Amino acid sequence: MQDLLERLPVIDVDAHEMAPAHVWGEMFGPHSARFAEVAADFIRSFGANSFWRPGLADDAAITPASVWTEKGPSAPGAFDFDRRRRVLDAMGIARQLIFPSAALLAFGPLTGSSLASLGLPIPAGEEGQRMLRGVVAEYNDWVVRTTTAPGSRFRPAALLSGATVDELMEQAGDLVARGARAVWLPTGRPPGGRSPAAPELDPFWALMAANGVAVTLHLGTDSGFRSSDAWSQAPAFAVGKVDSVEIALEPFGTTTVHMGASNFLSAMVLGGVFERHPMLRFGVIELGATWFGPLAEHLDLWVEHIYAKRMAGVLSMPPSAYMDRNVRVTPFYFEPVDLYFRRYPQLSHAWCYSSDYPHVEGGVDSKLGFLARLEPLGTVAIEKFFAGNGAWLVPE
């Protein structure tokens, strides 16, 4: 089966740029350089995923071993995307969906979600907001440059921070016109201040679907959907040393982090978004997959037995059918993905491979680990998980 895997055009639907702070200005722009200065003490406190690596160059050897074991900004191709192409070759990956590392620190506070409460020293008032907006805009410019580069195999996700439908449409229209092919919406805030199923958002979903742009939710903007963070404020859930800018690293926050995405996705499915926009490509990334099958069963049950008549004019298929057709999710490297294929055959198109390169949460040798789990299921499951399913989010 390893020979089969080597022949497949493997799609990686979660990886990151991971530039150390001292190159943010050169790589992105002046707002990012200023942000690196402001956030210096904060990012020094990080562990394995730290951005504080003064003088670090992207020059680590690209070998079959290093691309699966080296993590953080010192990993080969962590921030030099000319070198990242060679990393993809060494990993046996055809195309890669990319999410930010540095810009995530600005995106969270700008959208009022997870990272806003971690103590990042943002200047008060309009000065701080202007800096955050500038960091996100500079990152989005990098997204466009990277996506549209000749022969690019990368699909970095642009950040949509619009607080109103008009702002969201303005940002999205500009990015699509310039060539972006993936976007990231904050999970914990209604897009444009509306329910995802609201008619006012149909022009946005239509724009994304018509242009083949993948819309994603990703770990890191999750907690805002709860009206209070008091749920996690207990001694047992105290955050210790911070190794990751994404995962809470305490049991309550980590094991409930998918709830915002479940909330968001339920509104989309039950609200008929995928019925009205059948070509909409939607990904829920780095939030695990343990919750996805049970959610599909849950929605199917209620629609079939309680709301069949009411939903007849909204949905023409069971909720699980939309989730299988339109939505892609990424199991963590330690999850029993083989069990998901067995238990939820109606969702066999949903599960996708992701490396999380070069973040530590991606584990070591994740391709071989997933392959070992899927081998007993045969070639169809392997081809779906590693190639076919992910191509929905990362088409050629």
C-alpha positions, -999 to +999 in steps of 0.1 A: +000+000+000+030+024+005+036+021-032+001+032-039+005+062-016+037+072-034+018+072-067-012+093-054-014+131-059-017+136-021-035+167-011-025+183+023-054+204+035-036+219+065-002+234+067+012+268+078+037+295+070+059+298+100+081+328+097+101+339+128+094+374+140+125+390+127+115+384+090+078+395+093+086+430+080+105+416+050+080+389+042+048+408+048+052+445+054+057+474+078+026+467+099+039+432+105+073+445+114+057+468+140+036+439+153+067+418+158+081+446+180+049+450+200+045+412+205+081+404+212+078+396+249+046+376+243+060+354+215+092+348+236+071+328+260+061+302+234+077+268+234+080+245+205+060+267+181+078+299+190+083+326+165+112+341+185+143+328+166+166+358+161+188+354+131+172+321+120+174+315+082+154+289+063+183+268+053+178+234+071+185+204+049+156+190+030+157+152+035+131+125+037+136+125+075+138+162+082+105+170+065+086+146+089+105+153+121+117+189+122+091+213+136+087+250+140+104+279+121+136+259+119+119+232+097+129+233+061+107+255+040+089+269+071+088+303+055+108+302+023+081+290-001+106+285-030+121+258-007+087+246+004+081+234-032+111+210-026+096+200+008+064+190-009+084+168-033+102+152-003+068+147+015+051+133-016+025+160-016+010+175-048-008+206-034-011+222+000-037+244+017-018+270+039-029+289+070-010+317+088+010+315+119+021+351+125-011+367+111-031+345+134-019+365+163-036+396+148-067+378+133-078+365+167-079+399+185-093+417+154-123+394+153-128+392+191-120+355+194-096+331+211-064+349+211-079+382+223-078+369+259-042+356+260-026+388+271-011+400+237-001+436+243-021+454+216-019+492+217-052+508+229-077+524+206-075+531+169-037+527+169-040+490+179-069+483+155-050+500+126-020+478+133-041+446+134-059+455+102-026+462+086-011+429+096-041+410+081-040+431+049-003+425+044-008+388+050-037+387+025-014+405-001+011+376+005-017+351+000-024+366-034+013+367-044+018+331-033-014+317-049-009+334-083+029+327-086+036+307-118+032+269-111+021+275-075+011+244-056+000+264-026-035+276-016-030+300+013-063+310+030-069+347+031-084+362+063-119+377+062-125+400+091-155+420+079-179+428+107-208+436+084-221+419+052-210+449+031-175+447+046-173+410+041-184+412+005-160+441-002-130+421+012-141+388-005-147+405-038-113+421-038-095+389-029-113+368-054-106+393-081-069+393-073-067+355-074-072+341-039-086+306-039-092+300-002-105+321+027-108+317+064-138+329+084-136+334+122-155+305+138-167+323+169-184+353+152-214+352+128-201+361+094-209+397+086-229+398+119-255+374+104-265+338+107-246+318+081-280+308+067-293+344+064-304+354+029-282+385+032-252+362+030-263+343-001-243+367-024-212+358-004-217+320-007-226+324-044-194+344-050-173+317-033-191+288-051-189+304-086-152+310-083-143+277-067-129+294-036-127+271-005-143+286+026-127+273+058-130+274+095-097+267+113-085+263+149-076+296+166-108+317+163-132+294+182-141+306+217-160+338+208-192+319+200-197+314+238-211+345+255-187+339+284-153+324+288-161+316+325-167+280+315-130+274+313-119+295+343-112+268+369-079+256+384-080+223+366-081+242+332-053+267+339-031+272+309+006+264+316+035+270+293+022+280+259+036+258+231+010+266+205-007+297+192-038+276+184-045+248+208-055+259+243-033+232+259-057+227+287-084+199+287-116+219+287-106+243+259-091+216+237-119+190+241-146+216+234-128+236+207-149+220+179-182+233+193-180+266+175-175+249+142-204+225+150-226+255+157-215+273+125-219+242+103-253+232+118-267+266+108-253+262+073-267+227+068-301+232+084-304+267+068-301+253+033-269+270+024-255+239+006-289+233-010-289+267-025-251+266-033-243+230-043-208+238-055-198+256-023-165+241-010-163+242+028-136+229+051-134+226+089-096+224+096-076+213+126-106+209+148-105+171+147-131+147+134-145+129+164-176+152+164-184+152+127-201+118+123-222+122+155-233+156+143-245+142+110-265+115+128-279+141+151-291+164+124-305+135+103-324+122+133-341+155+140-349+164+104-364+129+097-385+125+128-394+160+140-389+186+113-396+166+081-425+187+069-410+220+080-377+213+063-392+199+031-390+233+014-355+239+026-336+206+021-340+180-006-315+156+010-307+144+045-282+168+063-255+141+062-257+141+024-247+178+023-220+172+048-205+144+027-208+164-006-197+198+005-177+196+037-142+183+044-127+177+079-093+168+092-087+141+118-057+147+141-029+122+135-038+102+166-075+097+156-089+064+144-098+075+109-104+039+099-132+037+124-148+068+110-149+052+075-164+020+089-189+037+112-200+065+089-199+052+053-224+080+044-195+105+051-167+088+032-159+119+011-155+141+042-123+128+059-091+144+046-053+141+051-035+170+068+001+174+079-001+207+099+034+213+086+055+225+103+035+228+136+042+203+164+005+193+165+009+175+132+029+147+148+057+127+132+053+106+100+016+113+099+012+100+063+025+066+073+005+066+105-027+073+087-018+047+060-013+020+086-049+027+099-064+027+065-046-003+049-072-028+061-100-008+043-083-011+009-074+012-019-107+031-022-105+045+013-068+053+009-074+072-024-103+091-009-085+102+023-052+111+008-062+125-026-097+126-038-115+142-008-089+169-004-091+179-040-125+194-033-108+221-012-076+223-032-084+218-069-058+223-096 
